């Protein structure tokens, strides 16, 4: 594919016969930015196929077959291009963006003027050569050298300014798309529901290709318009029939190139997806290396990877064949114009009506105008590849919009989640609300039915209340919906119906002594949707601990501080502040999150917590808190679970949701961790199967597998002392 880009560069140098210096330089400068379009688009696709170290694991590709997916029509492509491209130019960075864009267009206009100047220099240069006028030849040669010295900086600065603007645009779009991708758990919905394939590729590769290629095409169109105005007048003045020949040649060539290359659009579209799927398989091997090694599944993985690569190979082979067929035409089309203009005006030269230098000028003008009329012919491969990028980004943009749009959710997602704040006051509040209870309510579930996306019922009509220190144990067979229940409380699951109200203490109140006089009142207005509750859950003290803890990329210190505290822009190094970083590349935390957040733990606090959870040995094993490793690989699952409890002890949430969070621990460590979080005043809901868990809980919720033919409830909620298993666990 790189060879194709190289051919475009080479072909511009052969637009004239060897030795015609003026047209050689003129055309090579003129087409330099056009050739970069194809190189950038096709080399980007090649990088996709070779890259195996994605920054984020892509989701499982949708089950849509390739042959069922049709490339978008022109109207859809234009609509998606506009939707993706416009936001930056009306953003907070629009002033700088528009100034830089104006500078790029001004430099482009300057390069066009230089090309026109070289056209006239070439005419006089070759007239002097044909007339054997040595003095005039020397004079024109000096003019040429001066033109090189003055003109080349314009071309270099134009390309530099364009690349700088492209980088700035890409940086803003990367920040913009990542913010939307991570907002309202959109990344989770894309992953769990397989909405689109490979969002990481769209953010990394497609955004880079889009910004660079969009700017290059814009400059090409602008340059073409100026060229048409400038050189049409020159060519028409030399010989009007030559202008007519040019129009017929370019229009016929465009029609033939569209006919011959129409299959490239769909082939480029599928190539992007197939190569991304192959990379996804390699990433899966890397991230599950230990499991694959234990299973001895190398042969199976080899077959799966080869199958995906074979699919990409076969599509790429078809792409090469189509490209080859198109190149037969485009190369002939490109080389024929070397003699066409000279053949048309040669009779005028032989009859003495024009000088020899005019032939060179007509060739130069003809090539310029033909290049402007033949953009589709010269750049059809780049256009087809770029259309695939536009479609993938437009599809991604639509998914992000639908996920973040308030009130626009699936009709199956009717679980309503709302948050209420706990206040430390007695009697009537200023808003007139009455105390609810001397005991502090933390969770209220009302008529909750949890379903799968396919509407299979997991839990039927569940209702219960949890008060402070009413630690709840959720038990039941695998697949009965226990984890889905915790996901619903955490705001990750909304399939079904019913209401969940979580009462939480603001971050600033977490360290306050617990008082029986504390009462609850609702501050968050009613029934926030799942998407709206994401930020509130993290800032108001509800933390979810999965069975397999998430280990962030960073130091041991960052592992413990996650997710409550992170590096803020104020804590950036002096080097980072003094660098040329753009403002939108420094993420500012939500002011509400910062204000409500409790004081950041010191190094002594972190060391103490590590000792509390029996991980003090990590400090000597990994050279302190600021060492960086691939923690999910170097720590055992049991160590990761203890580290997750360390996070819990540091953040001190009002409510902790534990999904088999001690499954990899021995009973002694399990007992120690539960005693620690009890002593910290944290109320928790646990999912587990061990009988030993009963002694650390006061309530138990049994969930059985739902019978689709029955209307009976498939759950029971009781005090743990009322459960016979409790007494077996004490033996």
C-alpha positions in Angstrom: 0.0 0.0 0.0 2.9 2.3 0.6 4.0 1.6 -3.0 0.8 3.1 -4.3 1.4 6.3 -2.4 4.9 6.4 -3.8 3.6 6.0 -7.3 1.6 9.2 -7.0 4.8 11.1 -5.9 6.8 9.6 -8.7 4.2 10.3 -11.4 4.2 14.0 -10.7 7.9 14.1 -11.6 7.1 12.5 -15.0 4.3 14.9 -15.9 6.8 16.4 -18.3 9.7 15.2 -20.4 13.1 14.8 -18.7 15.0 18.1 -18.7 12.0 20.4 -18.6 13.1 22.0 -15.3 10.4 24.6 -14.9 7.4 22.2 -15.2 9.3 19.6 -13.2 9.7 21.8 -10.2 6.3 23.5 -10.7 4.3 20.2 -10.8 6.2 18.5 -8.0 5.5 21.4 -5.7 1.9 21.7 -6.9 1.1 18.0 -6.2 3.2 17.5 -3.1 0.2 17.9 -0.8 -2.1 15.8 -3.0 0.2 12.8 -2.9 0.3 13.0 0.9 -3.4 12.4 1.0 -3.2 8.9 -0.3 -0.1 8.1 1.7 -1.7 9.2 4.9 -4.9 7.3 4.4 -3.5 4.0 3.2 -0.5 3.9 5.6 -2.9 4.5 8.5 -4.8 1.4 7.5 -1.5 -0.5 7.3 -0.6 0.7 10.8 -3.9 -0.7 12.0 -3.1 -4.2 10.8 0.4 -4.2 12.3 -0.5 -2.6 15.7 -1.1 -5.2 18.4 -0.8 -3.1 21.5 -4.1 -1.2 21.7 -4.5 1.2 24.6 -7.8 -0.2 25.5 -9.4 -3.6 24.9 -12.0 -3.4 22.2 -15.4 -4.9 22.7 -16.6 -8.1 21.1 -17.5 -7.2 17.5 -21.3 -7.2 16.7 -22.8 -10.3 15.3 -23.6 -8.5 12.1 -22.1 -10.4 9.1 -20.0 -8.4 6.7 -22.1 -9.2 3.7 -25.1 -7.7 5.5 -23.4 -4.4 6.0 -23.8 -2.0 3.1 -21.5 1.0 2.6 -23.3 4.3 3.1 -24.5 6.4 0.2 -23.0 9.8 -0.6 -25.7 11.8 1.3 -25.1 9.8 4.5 -21.3 10.3 4.1 -21.6 14.0 3.7 -24.0 14.3 6.6 -21.6 12.3 8.8 -18.6 14.2 7.7 -20.3 17.5 8.6 -21.4 16.1 12.0 -17.9 14.9 12.9 -16.0 17.9 11.5 -18.0 20.9 12.6 -17.9 20.8 16.5 -14.2 21.7 16.7 -14.6 24.9 14.6 -17.3 26.2 17.0 -15.6 25.0 20.2 -13.7 27.0 22.8 -10.6 26.6 20.6 -12.3 28.1 17.6 -10.3 31.4 17.6 -6.9 29.7 17.4 -8.3 27.1 15.0 -9.7 29.6 12.5 -6.6 31.8 12.7 -4.4 28.8 11.9 -6.7 27.7 9.1 -6.6 31.2 7.6 -2.8 31.1 7.7 -2.8 27.7 5.9 -5.1 29.0 3.2 -3.0 32.1 2.8 0.2 30.1 2.4 -1.7 27.9 -0.1 -2.7 30.9 -2.0 0.9 32.0 -2.0 2.1 28.7 -3.4 -0.4 29.0 -6.3 0.9 32.4 -7.1 4.4 31.0 -7.1 3.3 28.2 -9.5 1.9 30.9 -11.9 5.1 32.8 -11.7 7.1 29.7 -12.6 4.9 29.2 -15.6 6.0 32.5 -17.1 9.6 32.0 -16.0 9.6 28.6 -17.8 8.2 30.2 -21.0 11.0 32.9 -21.1 13.6 30.4 -20.0 13.0 28.0 -22.9 12.5 30.9 -25.4 16.0 32.0 -24.6 17.3 28.5 -24.9 15.6 28.0 -28.3 16.9 31.4 -29.5 20.4 30.6 -28.3 20.4 33.9 -26.4 23.1 33.2 -23.8 22.7 36.5 -22.0 19.0 36.1 -21.7 19.4 32.5 -20.7 21.8 33.4 -17.9 19.4 36.1 -16.7 16.4 33.7 -16.6 18.5 31.1 -14.9 19.3 33.6 -12.1 15.6 34.4 -11.9 14.9 30.7 -11.5 17.4 30.3 -8.6 15.9 33.4 -6.9 12.4 31.9 -7.4 13.6 28.6 -5.8 15.0 30.5 -2.8 11.9 32.6 -2.3 9.3 30.0 -3.2 10.4 26.8 -1.4 9.8 28.3 2.2 6.2 28.9 1.2 5.6 25.3 0.4 7.5 24.0 3.5 5.7 26.4 5.8 2.3 25.5 4.2 2.8 21.8 4.9 4.1 22.5 8.5 1.2 24.8 9.3 -1.2 22.2 7.9 0.3 19.4 10.0 0.3 21.6 13.2 -3.4 22.4 12.6 -4.1 18.8 12.0 -2.4 17.8 15.3 -4.3 20.5 17.2 -7.6 19.4 15.7 -6.9 15.7 16.4 -6.0 16.6 20.0 -9.2 18.4 20.6 -11.3 15.6 18.9 -9.5 12.9 20.9 -10.4 14.8 24.2 -13.9 15.4 23.0 -14.6 11.8 22.0 -13.0 10.3 25.1 -15.0 12.5 27.3 -18.2 11.4 25.7 -17.0 7.8 25.5 -16.4 7.7 29.3 -19.5 9.7 30.2 -22.6 8.0 31.6 -21.0 4.6 31.3 -21.1 4.7 27.5 -18.0 2.6 27.3 -19.7 -0.1 29.5 -22.8 -0.1 27.4 -20.8 -0.5 24.2 -18.8 -3.3 25.7 -21.7 -5.2 27.3 -24.2 -4.8 24.4 -21.6 -5.0 21.6 -23.1 -1.9 20.0 -20.1 -1.2 17.7 -16.8 -2.8 17.0 -13.4 -1.5 18.1 -14.0 1.9 19.7 -10.3 2.2 20.5 -9.4 2.1 16.8 -11.9 4.8 16.0 -10.5 7.1 18.7 -6.8 6.4 17.9 -6.5 5.7 14.2 -9.7 7.0 12.6 -9.5 10.4 14.3 -5.9 10.8 13.2 -6.7 9.8 9.7 -9.8 12.0 9.6 -8.2 15.2 10.7 -5.1 14.9 8.5 -7.0 13.8 5.4 -9.9 16.3 5.8 -7.4 19.2 5.9 -5.5 17.8 3.0 -8.6 17.4 0.9 -9.8 20.9 1.9 -6.5 22.4 0.7 -6.6 20.4 -2.4 -10.1 21.7 -3.3 -9.0 25.3 -2.5 -5.9 25.0 -4.5 -7.8 23.5 -7.4 -10.2 26.4 -7.4 -7.4 28.9 -7.5 -5.6 26.9 -10.1 -8.6 26.8 -12.4 -9.0 30.6 -12.2 -5.3 31.3 -12.8 -4.3 28.7 -15.4 -7.6 28.6 -17.4 -7.0 32.1 -18.5 -3.4 31.2 -19.6 -4.5 28.1 -21.4 -7.5 29.7 -23.1 -5.3 32.6 -24.2 -2.8 30.2 -25.8 -5.2 28.0 -27.8 -9.0 27.7 -27.0 -9.4 24.3 -28.6 -6.8 22.9 -26.1 -9.1 24.0 -23.3 -12.0 22.1 -24.9 -9.8 19.0 -25.3 -8.8 19.2 -21.6 -12.5 19.3 -20.5 -13.4 16.3 -22.6 -10.4 14.3 -21.4 -10.9 15.1 -17.7 -14.7 14.4 -17.7 -14.2 11.1 -19.5 -11.4 10.0 -17.2 -13.4 10.8 -14.1 -16.4 8.8 -15.3 -14.2 5.8 -16.2 -12.3 5.9 -12.9 -15.6 5.9 -10.9 -16.9 3.0 -12.9 -13.7 0.9 -12.5 -13.1 1.8 -8.8 -16.7 1.6 -7.4 -15.9 -1.6 -5.5 -13.0 0.0 -3.6 -15.4 1.9 -1.3 -16.9 -1.3 0.2 -13.6 -3.1 0.2 -11.9 -0.3 2.2 -14.8 -0.2 4.6 -14.5 -3.9 5.4 -10.7 -3.9 5.5 -10.8 -1.5 8.4 -13.1 -3.8 10.4 -11.3 -7.1 9.5 -7.9 -5.8 10.5 -9.2 -4.3 13.7 -10.8 -7.7 14.5 -7.5 -9.4 14.0 -5.8 -7.0 16.3 -8.6 -7.6 18.9 -7.7 -11.3 18.9 -4.0 -10.6 19.5 -4.9 -8.2 22.4 -7.1 -10.9 23.9 -4.2 -13.3 23.8 -2.0 -10.8 25.5 -4.5 -10.0 28.3 -5.4 -13.6 28.9 -1.9 -15.1 28.5 -1.9 -17.0 31.8 -5.3 -18.6 31.3 -4.4 -19.7 27.8 -1.1 -21.1 29.0 -2.8 -23.0 31.8 -5.4 -24.4 29.4 -2.7 -25.2 26.8 -4.9 -23.5 24.3 -2.2 -22.3 21.9 -3.4 -24.4 19.0 -7.0 -23.1 19.4 -5.8 -19.5 19.6 -3.6 -20.1 16.5 -6.6 -21.3 14.6 -8.8 -18.4 15.7 -6.1 -15.8 14.9 -5.3 -17.3 11.5 -9.0 -17.4 10.7 -9.3 -13.7 11.4 -6.1 -12.9 9.6 -7.2 -15.0 6.6 -10.4 -13.0 6.4 -8.4 -9.8 6.4 -6.0 -11.2 3.9 -8.7 -12.3 1.4 -10.4 -8.9 1.6 -7.0 -7.2 1.1 -6.3 -9.4 -1.8 -9.5 -8.3 -3.5 -8.6 -4.7 -2.6 -5.2 -5.1 -4.3 -6.9 -6.6 -7.4 -9.3 -3.7 -7.7 -6.5 -1.2 -7.1 -4.5 -2.9 -9.8 -7.3 -2.6 -12.3 -7.8 1.0 -11.4 -4.0 1.7 -11.7 -4.0 0.4 -15.3 -6.3 3.1 -16.2 -5.0 5.9 -14.0 -1.4 5.4 -15.0 -2.3 5.4 -18.7 -4.5 8.5 -18.1 -1.6 10.2 -16.3 1.1 9.5 -18.8 -0.9 10.2 -21.9 -1.1 13.9 -20.9 2.7 14.2 -21.3 2.3 14.4 -25.1 -1.3 15.4 -25.5 -1.0 19.2 -25.0 2.2 19.3 -27.1 0.5 17.3 -29.9 -2.4 19.8 -30.0 -0.3 23.0 -30.1 2.6 21.6 -32.2 1.0 22.7 -35.5 0.9 26.3 -34.3 4.6 26.1 -33.5 5.5 24.5 -36.8 3.6 27.3 -38.6 5.5 29.9 -36.6 2.4 31.3 -34.7 3.9 30.5 -31.3 7.4 30.3 -29.8 8.9 27.1 -28.3 8.5 28.4 -24.7 4.8 28.6 -25.2 4.7 24.9 -25.7 6.2 24.4 -22.3 3.8 26.9 -20.8 0.8 25.2 -22.3 2.0 21.8 -21.0 2.4 23.3 -17.5 -1.0 25.0 -17.6 -2.7 21.9 -19.1 -1.2 19.7 -16.3 -2.4 22.1 -13.6 -5.9 22.4 -14.9 -6.2 18.7 -15.7 -5.0 17.9 -12.1 -7.8 20.1 -10.8 -10.4 18.5 -13.0 -9.1 15.0 -12.3 -9.0 14.9 -8.5 -11.3 11.9 -8.5 -9.1 10.0 -10.9 -5.9 10.8 -9.0 -7.3 10.3 -5.5 -10.0 7.7 -5.9 -8.3 5.2 -3.6 -7.7 7.9 -1.0 -11.4 9.0 -1.3 -12.7 5.4 -0.9 -10.5 4.8 2.2 -11.4 8.2 3.6 -15.1 7.4 3.2 -14.7 4.3 5.4 -13.1 6.5 8.1 -16.0 9.0 7.9 -18.5 6.2 8.2 -16.9 4.6 11.2 -16.5 7.9 13.0 -20.1 8.9 12.1 -21.4 5.6 13.4 -19.4 6.0 16.6 -20.6 9.6 17.0 -24.2 8.4 16.6 -23.7 5.8 19.3 -22.2 8.3 21.7 -25.1 10.8 21.1 -27.8 8.2 21.7 -26.1 7.0 24.9 -25.6 10.5 26.3 -29.0 11.8 25.3 -31.3 12.3 28.3 -34.5 10.5 28.2 -33.5 8.5 25.1 -33.2 4.9 26.4 -34.4 1.5 25.5 -38.0 0.8 26.4 -36.8 -2.3 28.3 -34.7 -0.1 30.6 -37.2 1.1 33.2 -35.3 0.6 36.5 -35.3 4.1 38.1 -32.3 4.9 40.4 -32.2 8.0 42.6 -29.9 9.3 45.3 -30.7 11.0 48.5 -28.4 12.8 50.9 -28.2 12.0 54.7 -28.2 15.1 56.8 -27.1 15.6 60.5 -29.9 17.5 62.0 -32.9 17.0 64.3 -36.6 17.8 64.0 -38.0 19.6 61.0 -35.8 20.7 58.2 -36.0 24.1 56.6 -37.8 22.6 53.7 -40.4 21.1 56.1 -39.5 17.4 55.8 -40.0 15.2 58.8 -37.4 12.8 60.2 -37.8 9.4 58.6 -36.4 7.2 61.4 -33.9 7.2 64.2 -32.1 4.5 62.2 -30.5 5.7 59.0 -31.9 4.2 55.9 -29.3 3.5 53.2 -31.1 1.5 50.6 -34.8 1.2 49.6 -35.8 -1.2 46.8 -39.4 -1.1 45.7 -41.1 -3.6 43.4 -37.9 -4.3 41.5 -38.0 -6.7 38.6 -34.6 -7.5 37.0 -34.5 -8.8 33.5 -32.0 -9.6 30.8 -31.8 -7.5 27.6 -33.8 -10.3 26.0 -36.5 -9.8 28.6 -36.0 -13.0 30.5 -36.8 -12.4 34.2 -34.1 -12.9 36.8 -35.7 -11.4 39.9 -39.5 -10.8 40.4 -41.0 -7.9 42.4 -38.3 -7.5 44.9 -38.8 -5.1 47.8 -36.6 -4.5 50.9 -34.9 -1.8 53.0 -31.3 -1.7 54.3 -30.4 0.5 57.3 -27.0 1.5 58.5 -25.0 -1.5 59.7 -27.6 -3.9 58.3 -25.0 -5.8 56.3 -26.8 -7.9 53.7 -25.6 -11.2 52.2 -27.1 -12.1 48.8 -27.0 -15.8 48.0 -28.4 -18.1 45.3 -27.5 -20.4 42.5 -25.3 -19.2 39.6 -27.2 -17.3 37.0 -30.1 -16.3 39.3 -29.4 -12.6 39.0 -27.4 -11.8 42.1 -24.7 -9.8 40.3 -27.4 -8.1 38.1 -29.1 -6.9 41.3 -25.8 -5.2 42.5 -25.3 -3.8 39.0 -28.8 -2.2 39.2 -28.0 -0.7 42.6 -24.7 0.6 41.2 -26.4 2.1 38.1 -24.9 -0.4 35.6 -28.1 -2.4 34.9 -31.5 -0.9 34.0 -33.3 -3.7 32.2 -36.5 -4.3 34.0 -38.7 -2.1 36.1 -39.0 -0.8 39.7 -37.3 1.8 41.8 -34.1 1.9 43.8 -33.3 4.7 46.2 -29.8 5.0 47.7 -29.3 7.2 50.7 -25.7 8.3 51.0 -23.7 10.7 53.2 -21.8 13.4 51.3 -18.0 13.0 51.2 -17.5 15.7 53.6 -19.6 13.9 56.2 -18.1 10.5 55.9 -15.7 10.9 58.8 -18.4 12.3 61.1 -19.4 10.1 64.1 -22.6 8.1 63.5 -25.5 9.4 65.6 -28.9 7.9 66.2 -30.3 11.4 65.7 -29.2 11.4 62.1 -32.1 11.6 59.7 -32.5 11.3 56.0 -34.1 13.7 53.5 -34.3 13.6 49.8 -32.2 16.1 48.0 -31.8 14.6 44.6 -35.1 15.0 42.9 -36.9 12.0 41.9 -36.0 9.2 39.7 -32.8 10.2 38.1 -32.1 8.0 35.1 -29.2 5.6 35.1 -27.1 7.8 33.0 -27.5 10.8 35.2 -26.6 8.9 38.4 -23.1 7.9 37.5 -21.2 10.8 38.8 -23.3 11.0 41.9 -22.6 7.4 42.9 -18.9 8.0 42.9 -19.0 11.4 44.7 -21.6 10.4 47.3 -20.1 7.3 48.7 -21.1 4.1 47.0 -18.3 1.8 45.8 -18.6 -1.5 43.9 -15.9 -4.2 44.4 -16.1 -6.9 41.6 -14.7 -10.4 42.0 -11.8 -9.5 39.7 -10.6 -6.0 40.8 -9.5 -3.5 38.2 -5.8 -2.6 38.4 -5.1 0.8 36.9 -2.0 1.7 34.8 0.3 3.4 37.3 2.0 3.2 40.6 1.1 1.3 43.7 0.1 4.6 45.2 -2.4 5.1 42.4 -3.8 1.6 42.8 -4.8 2.5 46.4 -6.1 6.0 45.6 -8.3 4.8 42.7 -11.1 5.8 42.0 -11.6 8.4 44.8 -8.4 10.4 44.2 -6.4 10.9 41.0 -3.7 13.3 39.8 -5.3 16.7 39.3 -4.0 19.4 36.9 -2.7 21.3 39.9 -0.4 18.4 40.8 1.2 18.2 37.3 4.9 18.4 37.1 6.6 21.7 36.3 7.8 20.2 33.0 4.2 19.4 32.0 3.0 22.9 32.9 5.8 24.5 30.9 5.4 22.3 27.9 3.4 23.1 24.8 0.4 21.1 26.0 -2.9 22.3 24.8 -5.5 23.3 27.5 -8.0 20.7 26.4 -5.5 17.9 27.0 -5.5 18.7 30.7 -8.6 17.2 32.2 -10.2 19.3 34.9 -12.2 17.4 37.6 -15.8 18.2 38.3 -15.8 21.0 40.9 -18.5 19.2 42.9 -16.4 16.1 43.0 -13.4 18.0 44.3 -15.3 20.0 46.9 -17.1 17.0 48.3 -14.0 14.7 48.3 -12.4 14.0 51.7 -8.8 14.8 52.3 -6.3 12.9 50.2 -4.5 10.2 52.2 -0.8 10.7 53.0 1.9 8.2 52.3 1.8 7.1 56.0 -2.0 6.4 55.6 -1.3 4.3 52.5 1.4 2.3 54.2 -0.9 1.7 57.2 -3.7 0.5 55.0 -1.3 -1.9 53.2 -0.3 -3.3 56.6 -3.9 -3.6 57.6 -4.8 -5.7 54.6 -1.7 -7.8 55.0 0.1 -6.4 51.9 2.9 -4.6 53.7 5.4 -6.9 52.0 4.6 -5.2 48.6 6.6 -2.1 49.7 9.9 -4.0 49.8 9.0 -6.3 47.0 8.3 -3.5 44.5 10.5 -0.6 45.9 7.9 1.5 47.6 4.6 3.2 46.7 5.8 4.9 43.5 6.9 1.8 41.6 5.1 1.0 38.4 4.3 -2.5 37.2 1.7 -4.4 35.3 -0.2 -5.0 38.6 -2.8 -7.4 37.2 0.1 -9.7 36.2 2.5 -9.4 39.1 -0.1 -9.6 41.9 -2.2 -12.8 42.5 -5.9 -12.5 42.5 -6.0 -12.8 46.3 -3.5 -9.8 46.6 -5.6 -7.8 44.1 -8.7 -8.5 46.2 -6.9 -7.3 49.4 -5.7 -4.2 47.6 -9.3 -3.5 46.6 -10.3 -3.6 50.2 -7.5 -1.2 50.9 -9.1 1.2 48.5 -12.4 0.7 50.4 -10.9 1.5 53.7 -9.3 4.7 52.4 -12.4 6.0 50.6 -14.8 5.1 53.5 -18.0 5.0 51.4 -21.5 5.0 52.9 -22.4 1.7 51.1 -20.1 -0.9 49.6 -21.3 -3.5 47.1 -19.1 -6.6 47.2 -19.5 -9.2 44.4 -17.7 -12.3 45.7 -14.9 -9.9 46.6 -13.1 -12.4 48.9 -13.5 -15.5 46.7 -9.7 -15.9 46.3 -8.9 -15.4 50.0 -8.4 -17.8 52.8 -10.9 -17.7 55.8 -8.4 -15.8 58.0 -7.9 -13.0 55.6 -11.6 -12.9 54.8 -12.4 -12.5 58.4 -9.8 -9.8 58.9 -11.1 -7.7 56.0 -14.7 -7.9 57.0 -13.7 -6.9 60.6 -11.8 -3.9 59.2 -14.7 -2.5 57.1 -17.1 -3.1 60.0 -14.8 -1.1 62.3 -14.6 1.6 59.7 -18.4 2.0 59.9 -19.0 0.9 56.3 -22.3 -0.8 55.5 -22.0 -3.5 52.8 -23.9 -5.8 50.6 -22.1 -9.0 49.7 -22.7 -11.7 47.1 -21.1 -15.0 48.2 -21.5 -18.7 48.5 -19.4 -19.5 51.5 -21.1 -20.3 54.7 -18.4 -18.5 56.6 -19.9 -15.2 55.3 -23.0 -15.5 57.4 -21.2 -14.4 60.6 -20.3 -11.0 59.0 -23.9 -10.1 58.0 -27.2 -9.3 59.7 -29.6 -9.7 56.8 -29.7 -12.4 54.1 -31.5 -12.3 50.7 -31.9 -15.7 49.0 -32.5 -15.6 45.2 -33.6 -18.7 43.4 -33.7 -19.3 39.6 -36.9 -17.6 38.2 -39.5 -19.8 36.7 -40.9 -18.2 33.6 -44.2 -20.0 34.0 -44.7 -18.9 37.6 -45.9 -15.6 39.0 -44.5 -16.3 42.5 -41.6 -14.3 43.9 -38.3 -16.1 43.6 -36.6 -14.5 46.7 -36.8 -14.4 50.4 -35.5 -11.6 52.7 -34.9 -12.2 56.4 -32.6 -11.7 59.4 -29.5 -13.9 59.2 -30.4 -15.5 62.5 -33.6 -16.8 61.0 -31.7 -18.7 58.4 -30.8 -22.4 59.3 -27.5 -22.1 57.3 -26.3 -19.5 59.8 -26.2 -22.1 62.6 -24.3 -24.5 60.4 -21.8 -21.8 59.6 -21.1 -21.3 63.3 -20.2 -25.0 63.9 
